[in-house]
Amino acid sequence: MKPVRVRFAPSPTGYLHIGGLRTALYDYLFASAMKGKLILRIEDTDQSREVEGAATSLINTLHQLGIDFDEGPGIGGEFQPYTQSQRLELYKYHAQKLIDSGNAYYCFCSSETLTAMREEQQVQGQFVKYDRRCLQLSKDEITARLAKGERHVIRLKMPDHRLFSFDDLIRDKVEMESSQSDDQVLVKSDGFPTYHLAAVVDDHYMQISHVIRGEEWLSSTPKHLWLYECFGWEAPIWVHLPLILATDRSKLSKRMNDVSVESYLTKGYLKEALLNFVVLLGWHTSDDREIFTLDEMCSVFSLDRVNKAGAIFDLTKLDWMNGHYMRSLPLETIAERCEPYFLSSGLDISNRDKFMKCVDVARERCTLLPEIVDYSKMFYAKAELSTEDKEIMLNADSQKVLKWFAEELPKAMPLNADKVQELTKLCTTNLGIKGKALYTPLRLALINQAHGPDLPNTFAILGDQEAIDRISRYVVR
């Protein structure tokens, strides 16, 4: 069995989307499980759609998530360069070989001609594909038109009436008729190859053993198999992943859905939760376990547990999973991840003890990292009370409670959880005030709202003197 070599081959046309992350993750896990190599290849042959900086951003995002490569741009490797725009001569050479063998041909049809042809086929209820009109051109006519510099493409000549049969690790045996495949453009009019030619050539020369890609490429596999056959090469093992679906079971769309990985990270989703959620979009263990670290995924992942059916992208489940990691990861990790959000909000977190206590309390009640900041603002900013809350603070019972605590707290310093609990009991005993009548004015004074963490945690976060000062502020002299 030849060594396992898999590749993640994105186009630098924008952000890394959820489907791309799943492919990269499955590549990474499979390579890890099989002690193989993971290759990054940048497929930038569609120059019109390339976004400057997209490739770098994509690599950085994957690195941030813990997915790194054995070979690729900036890494090196035996089969470099790993950027397709730097491999054009290789594609040109192989396109000419196909022309010379009669397995490809020049096409001079304009876009207007092609549009009219397709419309006519649709009207007649025919399968829409190129009708091979340029295949009838004589060698002399082709030579003359090329000499004049006429705009043209190179098309693959698919065999007629051929049943393509191949094994897929997820779908078992797949059969497809060549009549359902178009004569694919292999080289565009700008001289750049299309995905079909470039991917096959690169997968061969980079010795890719398994091609792991989305189900949308399944219909193109006969074209790729034919290219392998034309060149006399051995095809890789095919692995076509199930579609990722929205909750209404429509295909998860870049236009209709938020599918940017960077967007989820910016919103405050944890990388551990995102990876854990994405790995389950089509894969499961025999015991249907749901929580995995990346190392655990590497140890248990196998392609034979990937489903054929589409996977539902359920944001509710992602939120639940993020909440789980928010509470289960080390406090120091959550605090470090939160810090940029605190700083951008303008809160002073120079008091590290207070900051850590805030994060510890807030993460039990929050789903996303920015929510921890919003929750913690009560401990940093002294907001104005509403008219209704001011009235509560001025009633007789509230003033009794506030005055009692303002007098007794300094005597009990330094405070701790047990002392705060004892003081609340003692206040009830001495004043006969309990429940909401006791806790509401205290919370309004301490955190400017009627609901929040328990009093021991509130006092611990604010610190003894800050708590006393906040209560004293509302005592009417």
N, C-alpha and C positions, 0 to 999 in steps of 0.2 A: 504493500500500500504506500503510495507516494505521500510525502509530508503534507500536512494540512496548511494551506495558505489561503487566507480569505482577504477580501478587500472591501473597504468602504470607499465609495467613489462618488462623492457629491459634486454637484455643479455649483459654482460660486455665484449664484443668482439671488442671494438674499440671506435671510436668517436660517438657522438650523431648525427644521420643523419636527414635530413629534414623530412622524413616520421615519424621518431620517435618523433620529436618535434611536428608535427601536432597532433599525437595521444595524447601526453602528454598535449598539449594545449587544445584539445577538452575535454579530461578528466577533466582538471582543470576548464574549463568554464562550463561544464555540472554540475559538483559537486557544483560549486559556485551558479549557477542559481537555483539548486534544494535544496540548503542548505544541501548538502550531504558531504561525506568524500572522500578524494583523498588519495589513498594508493600507496606507492612505493614498488615494490617487485623486487628483483634482481634475475633473472632466470639464474643461473650460473651452470646448470647441464651439459653443454657441456664443460668439463674441457679442452679439447684439443684446444678450440678456445678462451679461456679466456685470456684477456690482462690485465696484472698487472696495477692497478691504474685506469682502465677504469671506474669502477663504481663510484669512487670518482670524477673523471673528469666529468662524466655525471651529477651527482648530482649538482656539482658546476656550470656547465653550465646552468642548468635549474634554479638554484637559481639566477644566474646573470641575467637571463631573466625575473625574477619575478615569476617563477612557483615553489611554495613550497608545501610540502605534510603534511597531517595530521598524517599519520602513515608510518613507514618504518625504514630501517636501520639507526641507530644513532638518531632516533626520538622516537622509541618505539611504543607501542600500545598493544591492547588487544590480538592480534593474532600473536605476535612475536614468533620465529624469522621470519624476512621478506626476508631472503636470502635462496634460495632453497637448497644449499649445506649443510645447517644446519638443514634440515627437512627430511633427507633421511629415517629415521626409519618410518616416516609417510607414505611415498610412498611405502616402502617395505611392510608394513602391508596391504595396499590396493591392491598392486599387488598380494599378496598371497590370498586375499579374492576373486579376480577375477579368480585365478587359481582354488581355491577350488569350486567355483560356476560353473566352466566350461566355463567361459566367456573369459578366456585367456589361453594360452598354451606355453610350452617351445619350443624353436626352436634352433636346434644345427647346422644349415646350415652354412658352411663357406662362406666367401665373394666370393670365386671362384665359389662355387656352385650357389650362388644367381646371379652372373653375367651371368653364362651360361644359367640359367633358363630364365632370362630377354631377353637375345639375341635370344633364341629360340622362345619366345613368340612374339618378334618383327618380326622375319622372318615369322611367321605364321599369322601375322596381328591381334594378340590377344591383349586385354587390359592387360597392363603390371602390374602384381601384384604377391604377393607371392602365390604359388600354394598349400600351406597347407600340404606339404609332411610330416612335423613333427607332424601334428595333428593326424597322423595315428599311432604314436608310442604308444606302450603299457605302462601301468603304471610301470611295472617291468623294461622295457628298459629305461624309463626316470629316474627312481630311480637309476639304475646302472650307467648311464652316468653322472648324477649329482654327485654321490658318487666318481666317478673318476675325478671330477673337470673339466669336459669338458666345453669348452667355449660355452656360450649360451646367448640367449636373451629371453625376454617374449613378446609374441605378443597378441594383442587383437583379439578375435574371433568375427568378424562382422557377423550380422545375414544375411542369404541368402534371396534374393527377398523381401527386405523391403523398402518401400517408406518412407523416412524421410521427414517430413514436419515441417517447423518452420517459425515463424514470425521474420522479421528483421525490425528494426525501419526505415531503409533507403530503403530496397528492398521489403518491404511488405512480402507477402507469398513466401517462397522458398521451392521447392521440389527437392529431390535428391535421386537417387536409390542407395541402399547399394552395388549393383554390381559394382558401379564405385568407391568404396572405398577399399583400401588394408587392410589387417590384420596388422595394424600399430604396429611397435615395441613400447612397453611401457617402458620396462626396458632394457638398453643396456648391453653389455657383461661386462662393468666395474662396473655394479651395480647401475649406475646413471639412473634416469628416463629420458624419453624424455619429450619434451614440453607437449605432449598430456596428459600424465598421471599427471604430476606435476601441470600443469595449472588448470586442472579440480579439482583435490584434493584441491589445495590452494584456488581457487575461491570459492569452497564450504565452507571450514573452515573459510575463511576470510569474508564470507557473502557478496560476490560481487553481486550487483544487476544487473549491466549492464556491459557486456564485449564489450568495444570499441576497435576495431582492424582493420587492413588493409584488403582489399578485398582478398588478397592472402590466407587468412585463411578460406575463405568461403567454399572451398572444404573439409576442415577438420571438419566442423561443425557436419556432421552426426556421425563421430567417437566420438566427444565430447558428443553429445546427447545420444549416446548409452552408454557411460561411466556413464553419469548421471543416466540413466535408470537402468543400472546394479547395481549401488550403492543405488538406491532408493532415489535419491536426486532430488530436483527441479532445473531445469536449469535456468541460468540467462537470461536476455533479451539481444538479440544479436544486435550489431550495427557494420556493416562492411563498413568501409570508402572506398571511391573510390580510384583508383590508382592515383599516381602522375606521370604525363607523361612529357617527354622532348618535346621540340617544334615540333619535327617531329612525335609526338604522340607515340613514343616508351616508354617503361617503364623507368622511371628515375632509372638509374643503379648506384650502388656504384662504379663499375669499370669504367664506361664510363663517368660519370658526377661528378662534384664537389658537393657533397651532405652533406659535413660536416658542421654542425652548427658552430663549433669552427672556421672553416676556414673563414666563412663569417664574424664572429665577428672580427677575426684577420685582415681581409682585410679592416675593417673600416666601416662595415655596422652597423647601430644603432639597438639596441635591439628592440626599438619601431617599427621600419620599418620591421624588420624581423618577429616579432610576427604578425603585421598587415598583412603582405604579406602572411604568412603561414596560418592564419585563413581563408583567402579567397581561399585557395586551396581545394575547394569542398563545401564551405559554402557561403551563401550570405543572405542579408536581403531583404525584400519585395521591398524596394526602391533602391536596388543595390548600397547602400552607400559603399564607399571604405575606408574611413579613420576612424580608431577607436583607442582609447586608450585601454589599457588592462581593465581598469574599465568599459569602455563602452562596450567592448566585453562581459564582465561578465553579464551586464544588459540586453543585447539583444540576446545573443546566445541561440539557440535551435536546437536540433538534427533534427527536422522536416524540417529545411531549408538546410540540407546537401544533395548534389546532388548524383545521382547514377553514372553519367558519370565521366570519368577520368578528373582530373584537370591538366591544363598545367602549368608547371614551367617556367614562362617567366621572364628571368633575366632583360629584358628591363623594365618591370613593377616594379621589385624590385628596380632597380636603380632610377626610377622616384619616387617611394615611399620614398626611402632613402633621395633623394634630398629634398623632401617635409619636412621631419622631420628635416633635417639639417637646414632648414631655419625657421621652426616654433617652435622648442624647444627653451627654454630659452638660451640666449647666454652663461650664466655660465655653463649650462649643456654641451653644445658643446665644450666649452673651456676645461672643466674637462676631457672629453672623448679624446680630441686632445692631451692633455699634454704628455702622454707617447710617442706618435709618434714624437713630437717635441724634447723631451729629447733624444730619441734613434737616432735622426738625428744629434745630437750634437749642435743644435741651443741654444743660450743663451736666455732664456725667463724670466730672472730675472726682467726685466722691465715689470711688469704686465699690465700697461696701454697700452703699445705698443702691447703686446701679445694679449690682449682682442680686441684691434682695428683691428689687423691682422685677427683674427678669424672671427670677425663680417663682415669684407669686403669679406674675402675668402669664407665663407660658402654660400654666395649668388651665387657663381660661381662654386662650387664643389659638387660632388656626394658622395665621400667617405672621411672619416676622414684623411687618409694620403695625400690626394690631397690638403687639407688645408695647410699642411706643405710645400708641393712642391710649392704651390702658394705663400706662405709667404716668401720663401727664398729670394725673390727680396728685401725684406725690411731688411734682416739681413746680407746677403753676398754681397760683392762688386765684382761682376764677371767682367772678362775682356771683353771688347767689341770686336766684330768681325771687321775684316779689313774694311768691307763695312760700318759698323756703325761708326768706327773711322773717316772715310772720311766725313760722314755726320756731325759729331761733329766739324770738322775743316773748313767746308765751311763758307763763310762770314756771311750769315744770322744766322746760328746756333750760331756763336760766338757773334754776336750782342745780340741775345736773352739771352744767358748764362751770358754775362757781365752785361746786364741790370738787370737781376734778382739777380745776385750776389751783385750788388750795392743797389738795392731797398729793398730786403727782410729784411736786418737788421733794416732798418728804420721803417718797418711795424710791427716788433715784439711787443707783442706776436701775432702770426698768428692765424687766424680762417678761416672757410670756406668762409665767406663773403669777407675777405681781400684778399684771394687767387684769388677769382673770379674777384675782382676789379683790382688786379695787372695784371691779364692776359689781361683784357680789356684795361688797361692803356698802357701795352706793345705794343699791336696792334696799338693803337692810336699813340704812340710816334715813333714806328719803322716802322709801315706800314706792319708788318709781322703777318700773321694769319694762321689758319688751321694747316696742317701737318708741315709746316715750323716752326711753333711756338711750337706745342706740342711734336713733335718727339724728338728734342734735349733735351727738359726738361725731358721727360720720360727716355731717354737713360741715362741722367746724374743721375736721381733720383733712377731708378730701373733697369738700364742696359738693358732695352728692350723697343721697340717702342709702345707696347700695354700693358695696365694695367688699374687699377682703375682710377677714375677721379682724377684730381689734388688736390682738397680739401682733399679727403680721403688719398691720397699719402702723402701730407704734414703732415696731422694729425697723421698718423702712424709713420712716420720717426721722427717727432719732429722738431721744428724750427731749431736748430743748426745743426742737422744731415743733414737736407735738404740743408741748406746753404753750408755746407762743401762738400756735394756731387756735387752740382752745381759748386762750385768754383774749384773743382778738375779738371774740364774739360775746364776752362777758360785759353786760351793761353796768357801768359803775354808778 
